[in-house]
Amino acid sequence: MREPLPPAGGTAFALGDLLALPLKEVIAIAGRTPRAGRKLASWVRRHIGERRRRETVSGVRTRVVAAFRTACHTGDLATVLSLLDRDVTLIGDGGGKGHAPLNPIHGADRTARFLLGGLWQQPGVETTLHSVNGGTGLVLRHDDRVCGVVSFTVRHEKITAVWLVLNPDKLRSWNRR
């Protein structure tokens, strides 16, 4: 959830950073003491910087996951491999009921081949981008029922971890919607 800037923070940001007014003038306009004004300006810069970093990371993750989805659908092994970190780990949870690996899979080649060979090639499975655990992930559906949820960790524009939930018991809440 995004934390909004307080009115004084928005004023400080607009006057100081956007209009390039000197800090002394911003402090006088905001009716703050010099110490309180410097503290507010510092907080605003930090707050805006953190928000921009989160939005950038989220945008990169969405772009990488969307490209991964497309490459999986077309069976493009070379592109899938280019999106995976060479040391990627895939962890699956099938609960003994879904076709998930029993042990973690390590490495880009093994991960790509598992996903392309088993998951995306099943007839009638559709995937959509969806928010999963606070970030862009994939939801797999078969006959309008969620049959899988995939979450990713993305660092430096590469997928470093894949979590695959195919356990129908853990997907019940996804099917109530």
N, C-alpha and C positions, 0 to 999 in steps of 0.2 A: 504494500500500500504506500502510495506517495504521500509524504508529509508536506503540506502546503507551507509556503513562506508566510510568516506573520506579516501584517500590514507594514510594520516598521522595517522588516527585512526586505519586503518587496520594494519599498520606497528607497532604502539604501542601495539595493541592487540597481534599480532603474536610474537613480541619480548618479551613483558612483561609477558603476561599471558601464552602463549603457550610454550615459551622457557625458562621461569622463569629467564629472565635477570633482574638484579637490575634496578630500575627506573632511576638511574643516567645514566646508560649505554644506556637505551632506549632514554632518553632525548638527550644525546650526538649524538647518531646515527640519530635521527629524526631532529637534528639541531634546537632544541627549547631551550628557556630559561627555567630554572628550574620551574618557576611559570607556564609558558605556558604548559610545559611537564606534570606537575602534573594535571593541569586542563584537558588536553586532555586525560590522562590516566583515570581520574575519569569519564569523559564523556563516554569513551569507555566502561568501566565496567558497568555503568548504562544502556547504550544503549544495550549492549549484554544481560544483565540481563532482561531487559524489553522484548526484542525479544524472549528470551527463555521462559519467563512466558507466553507470548501471544501464542507461539507455543504449550506449554503444555496445556493451557486452551483449545485451538482449538482442540487438539488431544483428550482430554477427552470428549469434546462436541461431536465430530464426533463419538467416540466409543459409547457414551450413546445413541445418536440419532439412530445410526445403530442398536443397540441392541433393542431399542424401536420399530423401524420399523419391525424388525424380529418378535418380540413378538406380535405385533399387527396383523401381517399377519397370524401367526399361532394360534391366539386367546388365547395366553398364559396369562391369567389374572394375575397369580402370578408373572410372570416376569415383566409385565407392571407395576403392583403395586410396585415392588421392585425398579423400575427406577424412579418412581414419588415421589417427596417430599410429605410428608403427608399433607402439606398445599398448594399444587399446585393450581394454578388458571388457568382455561381455558377461554379465551376470543375469541368469534367467531364473524365473520362478514359475514352474508349471504346476506345482502342487501335486505332481503325480498324475495330473489330468490333462495338462497341455504339453505340447511338443516344445519344451524348453530344455536347454542343456542341463545335465545333472551337476556338472562342475563348471567353474568359470572358464571361459575361452580367452586365451591371451594371444595377442598379435593381430595385425591388420588382415593378413591373408586368411587366417582361420576364421576370424570374425566375419569378414565379408562373405566367405563361402558358406558359412552357416546361415547367414541372413538371406543371401540370394538363393541358396539351394532349398531351404526349408520354409522360410516364412513368406516371402513375397511372391513365390511362385504358386501358392495355393489358389485354386480357382475361386472366384467370388469374393476374395478378401480385398477390401478397399481401405486405404489409409488417408487420414486427414491430419493436418497440423492442428494441434490443440495445446492448450496450457496444461502442463503436467508438472506437478511439484514446483510451481512458480516459474517455470520456464517453458520454452517451446519444445514440445515433444510430439509423438505420433500416437494416434488412436487407430487401431485396426478393427474393422467391422466386417462381419459376415452375416448376410441377411438382416441387416439393420440392428444386429446385436454386437456389442463390443466384445471382441474375442482376444484383445491384447492391447497393452499400453506400453509405450517405449519412451524412456526418459534418457537424456544425454547429458554428459558433461563436455563442454567445448572450451578448449584453451588454445590460444594462438591460431584460431581458425581451423582447428583439427578436433575431431571427436576423440576424446581420451577415455571415455567410459560409456557403456550402453547398459541400461537396466531394462530388462524385458519381462513383463508380467503377463503370463498366459494362464495363470491359475484362475479358473472360473469363480472360485470362492472369493477371491480378492477383487474381482471385477463386478461384483453384484451392484455396488453403488453406481458404477458407470452405466449400468443397464436400467436403473430406475428413472432416468431422465426421460 
